[in-house]
């Protein structure tokens, strides 16, 4: 099934690095799971709010530079938060990034670097990140909707 970005999603890509925009636009053509863009370019004030609420861990967010996007999965017209859907979106983003030639990192597999080069599925990359953090006796920070340029 072919999906397309809504006008609202396209407007959220304004100010985002054109290379990342190209990846998102290609990924929507490849994905098995419909998605939309919830955030692209972000103000410092918005980032401060997200850090204060525990929804972000840094003020050095790539969103402030226009080098990150947050995507949300849809099942029909409903937003869905099941993590397996974000694994599928990541697989599409990784394929799109390979085609476009852009290095990206996924917010549910922070330790894995450029997700294009990961040899398995996004689900395995996320699980490796979780295992690593647990081995360090640290809690993983899973941000499945987040993708950023490296």
C-alpha positions as CSV (number, residue, x, y, z in Angstrom):
1,X,0.0,0.0,0.0
2,X,1.4,3.4,-1.0
3,X,1.1,6.2,1.6
4,X,1.7,9.9,1.3
5,X,2.5,12.7,3.6
6,X,-0.3,15.0,4.5
7,X,-0.1,18.8,4.0
8,X,0.3,19.1,7.8
9,X,3.3,16.7,7.8
10,X,4.9,18.6,4.9
11,X,4.5,21.9,6.8
12,X,6.3,20.3,9.7
13,X,9.3,19.6,7.5
14,X,9.7,23.4,6.8
15,X,13.2,24.4,8.0
16,X,14.4,20.8,8.2
17,X,17.7,19.9,6.4
18,X,16.7,19.0,2.8
19,X,18.6,15.7,3.0
20,X,16.5,14.5,5.9
21,X,13.4,15.8,4.1
22,X,14.3,13.6,1.1
23,X,14.7,10.6,3.4
24,X,11.3,11.1,5.0
25,X,9.6,11.6,1.6
26,X,11.2,8.4,0.2
27,X,10.4,6.4,3.4
28,X,6.7,7.2,3.1
29,X,6.8,5.6,-0.3
30,X,8.5,2.4,1.1
31,X,6.9,2.0,4.5
32,X,4.4,-0.8,5.5
33,X,3.1,1.5,8.3
34,X,1.6,4.9,7.5
35,X,3.2,7.8,9.4
36,X,3.2,11.5,9.7
37,X,5.6,14.2,10.9
38,X,4.9,15.6,14.3
39,X,8.0,17.8,14.7
40,X,10.9,19.0,12.7
41,X,12.6,22.3,13.4
42,X,12.1,23.2,17.0
43,X,12.7,26.4,19.0
44,X,15.0,26.5,22.0
45,X,11.9,27.3,24.1
46,X,10.1,24.2,22.9
47,X,13.2,22.1,23.6
48,X,13.4,23.5,27.1
49,X,9.8,22.5,27.7
50,X,10.4,18.9,26.5
51,X,13.5,18.5,28.7
52,X,11.6,19.8,31.7
53,X,8.9,17.3,31.0
54,X,11.4,14.4,30.7
55,X,10.5,13.9,27.0
56,X,13.9,14.9,25.9
57,X,17.3,14.5,27.6
58,X,19.3,17.3,26.1
59,X,19.2,20.9,25.2
60,X,21.7,20.1,22.4
61,X,18.8,18.6,20.3
62,X,19.3,18.3,16.6
63,X,15.7,19.5,16.2
64,X,17.0,23.1,17.0
65,X,19.3,22.8,14.0
66,X,16.7,21.4,11.7
67,X,18.6,18.1,11.6
68,X,15.9,15.8,13.3
69,X,12.3,14.8,12.8
70,X,9.8,13.0,15.0
71,X,7.4,10.7,13.1
72,X,4.1,9.2,14.4
73,X,2.6,5.9,13.2
74,X,-1.0,5.8,12.1
75,X,-3.4,2.8,11.9
76,X,-6.2,4.3,9.8
77,X,-6.7,7.8,11.2
78,X,-5.7,6.8,14.7
79,X,-2.2,7.5,16.2
80,X,-0.6,4.3,17.3
81,X,2.3,4.0,19.8
82,X,3.1,0.3,19.6
83,X,6.8,0.1,19.3
84,X,6.8,-2.6,16.7
85,X,5.2,-0.1,14.3
86,X,8.2,2.2,14.8
87,X,10.6,-0.7,14.1
88,X,8.8,-1.0,10.7
89,X,9.0,2.8,10.1
90,X,12.7,2.7,11.0
91,X,13.3,-0.1,8.4
92,X,11.7,2.2,5.8
93,X,13.8,5.2,7.0
94,X,17.0,3.1,6.8
95,X,16.2,1.9,3.3
96,X,15.4,5.5,2.2
97,X,18.6,6.8,3.8
98,X,20.6,4.1,1.9
99,X,18.9,5.2,-1.4
100,X,19.4,8.9,-0.7
101,X,22.9,8.5,0.7
102,X,22.3,10.1,4.1
103,X,23.6,8.9,7.4
104,X,20.8,8.8,10.1
105,X,20.5,7.7,13.7
106,X,17.3,6.3,15.3
107,X,16.1,7.3,18.7
108,X,15.4,3.7,19.8
109,X,18.9,2.5,18.9
110,X,21.2,5.3,20.0
111,X,24.3,3.1,20.3
112,X,24.0,1.7,16.8
113,X,25.2,4.7,14.9
114,X,24.2,5.0,11.3
115,X,21.1,2.8,11.1
116,X,21.7,2.3,7.3
117,X,24.7,0.1,8.2
118,X,23.0,-2.0,10.8
119,X,23.1,-5.6,9.5
120,X,19.7,-6.7,10.9
121,X,16.3,-5.2,11.4
122,X,15.5,-2.1,13.4
123,X,13.9,-4.3,16.1
124,X,17.3,-6.1,16.6
125,X,19.1,-2.7,16.7
126,X,16.8,-1.5,19.4
127,X,17.2,-4.7,21.4
128,X,21.0,-4.4,21.2
129,X,20.8,-0.8,22.5
130,X,18.5,-1.9,25.4
131,X,20.9,-4.8,26.2
132,X,23.9,-2.5,26.2
133,X,22.2,0.1,28.5
134,X,21.1,-2.7,30.9
135,X,24.7,-4.1,30.9
136,X,25.8,-0.6,32.0
137,X,23.1,-0.6,34.7
138,X,21.6,2.4,32.9
139,X,18.0,2.8,31.8
140,X,17.5,2.9,28.0
141,X,15.9,6.0,26.6
142,X,13.6,4.7,23.8
143,X,12.5,7.5,21.4
144,X,11.0,5.4,18.6
145,X,9.6,8.4,16.7
146,X,12.9,10.2,16.5
147,X,15.3,10.3,13.6
148,X,18.3,12.5,13.1
149,X,21.1,13.2,10.7
150,X,24.6,12.2,11.8
